[in-house]
Amino acid sequence: MSDNERVPGNTTVAPEVLETIIEMTVNETQGVSRIYSSNNANSGVKLKITDGIVNADIYIVLDADCNTIEVCKKLQKKTNRAIKDIVGMGVGSLNIHVEDFDYPEMN
């Protein structure tokens, strides 16, 4: 059997795996303080997967001294690349929602 021959069967990626990949990408992005989570939600990532295309709403808290637009664009690019490279799925939309800013504590 050659490497290019298709073997019957399906590969399924659990939504939790995609959430973990997105959360790790968020945590590695400079300017992002953390994933936002409220009392009503378990995660700051909401996914919709249709026909192998990932659409995500990502809720974050930024560092107060960052450039919001630059950080969000960087996060979109990094998340897009991570989903495509790690899982091999297509990406539809990645909506970044800035929920708050973390300010340094004043002593």
Helices and strands as residue ranges (DSSP letters): H 15-27, E 32-35, E 45-50, E 53-63, H 68-82, I 83-87, E 90-102
